[in-house]
């Protein structure tokens, strides 16, 4: 990606991430505070993360405007180039898999959902259509093994170490 295209990608990505940070912060602030103790509120970490995402994406936004001397903007041609860029597609695919996980959390048994999340994430980003079948099957098997290990470790860590009841 050339420097000009990178500035444009930074500009658009920062807009999307700023919106995501604001949404995360707003949703986190709606979470209840348990017994008046702010530090035990379940929305504390999401609020902090939303704030950090917003702040860092705002810095990226300002930097892209500064480096392009204000010539980066929202135009039909640049939006089309941004959407067709493989890096942008990867970002949207990542968001889709994460939203899939978040929406189904609590509706599907946690270890199974975590397995599906890790498996689909690895397959989405490691699977190559042009490779021989043997290589593809090997990558799928590795993804399944990795998902099984991660799912078991995450579940055991939260249930046994942190004593958190999982959905």
Buried (B, 14 or more C-beta within 10 A) or exposed (E): EEEEBEBBBBBBBBBBBBEBBBEBBEEBEEEEEEEEEEEEBEBBEBBEBBBEBBEBBBEBBEBBBEBBEEEBEEEEEBEEBBEEBEEBEEBEBEEEBEEBBEEBBEEBEBBEBBBBBBBBBBBBEEEEEEEEEEEBEEBBEEBBEBBBEBBEEBBEEBBEEEEEEBE
